[in-house]
Amino acid sequence: MAVTLDAAALLAAVFPRGAPSYATSEAARYLAVVSARVDRYAPDAPADIANEAAIRFAAYLMQSDAGAIESETLGPKTTQYVTNHADIFRRCGAAGLLSPWKVRRAGLIG
């Protein structure tokens, strides 16, 4: 099944105390991205599981500081690095929720 959330329900789940203005204006765009990713990863997942995975993934995307430059100082040495969010689908818990319904393709012959 597919993600059945609408943008308003997504915002209410991600920001229960009220969404900031940047999130309200971009909710439909985030919903399109997370729906496509969840549906591609596990197209046969039940709607409730797909919706929860979409909420977790969208919450991580909306609240992350992707690409932020962090710095750390230890004595006379300072190190700068870029925050890496390459595996956010796994880190937010969406991949774990959808794992039983994941489409597995390795070793398929025919």
N, C-alpha and C positions, 0 to 999 in steps of 0.2 A: 504494500500500500504506500501511498505517498504522504508527505507532510500535509496536514490539514489546517495548519495555523494560518491566521491572517496577521497583518502587520500590527494591528492593535493588540491582539492577544500575545504576540511575541514581545512587544514592549512592556506589557503588563507583567509578564513572567520574568523578564530580565531586570526590569526596574520597578519593583513592587511599590516603592515610595514615590513614584513619579519619574518620568523619563526626562533627561536633559534635552535641550533644544536640538543639539546635533543629532541625537539618536532618533528623535521624532521625525526629522526631515529625511533621514536615510533608512528608515525601517523597512520599506519595501525592497530596497536594494539589498540589504542584509538578508532579508527573507528569501529572496531569489537565489542568492549565493548558497546559503545553508541548505535550502531545499534541494538544489541541484546536487550538492555534495552528498547529502544523506540518501537521496534516491539512487544515485549512482553506486554508492557503497553497498547499500542493502535494500534493493527494490522490493523485496518481499516482507520487510519488517512490518509488524502491526503498527497501526496509526499512532497509538499511544506511545510506543517506544520511539518511533520516528520523530514525533513531536518533541519528546523529551531530549533526544539527541540534537535536534535542531535548536532548541532553547539553549542547551549547554554550549553548543558551537557558536551561536550568535552572541551569547553573553561574553564569551572569551574574545571574540572578534571586536565587539563594541567597547570593551573595557581594557583591551591590551594597548600597550605602547609600542607596537611593532615598529622596528627601525630606530628606536631611541638609542642614543649613544650614552652609555653608562661609563662612569669612571670610578676608579678605586685607587686610593693612595695608601701606600704602606711605607712609612718612613720617607726617604728621599725619592722613592720610585712611584710614578703614577702610571696606571694602565687604563687605556680606553678600549671599549669593545662595543659592538652593536648587539642588541638583544636579538636572539634568534628564536623565531616562532615557527620553524619549519614543520614541526609535528603537532600543531595545535589541535588537530582533529583527535589525536590520541590523548594529548594532555588534558583536554577538557572533559574527557570521559565518553564522548560520543562513539568512538570506535569500539570501546568496551561494551557499551549498551547494544550496539548493532552487530557485534561479532557473531552471534548465532545465525544471523540472516545474511551474512556477508557472502557475496558472490565469489567463489573460489575458482580460479581459472587454471592454475598450474597443473600440468599433467593431463589436461583434457585432450583426448584424441578423438577426432571424428567430426 
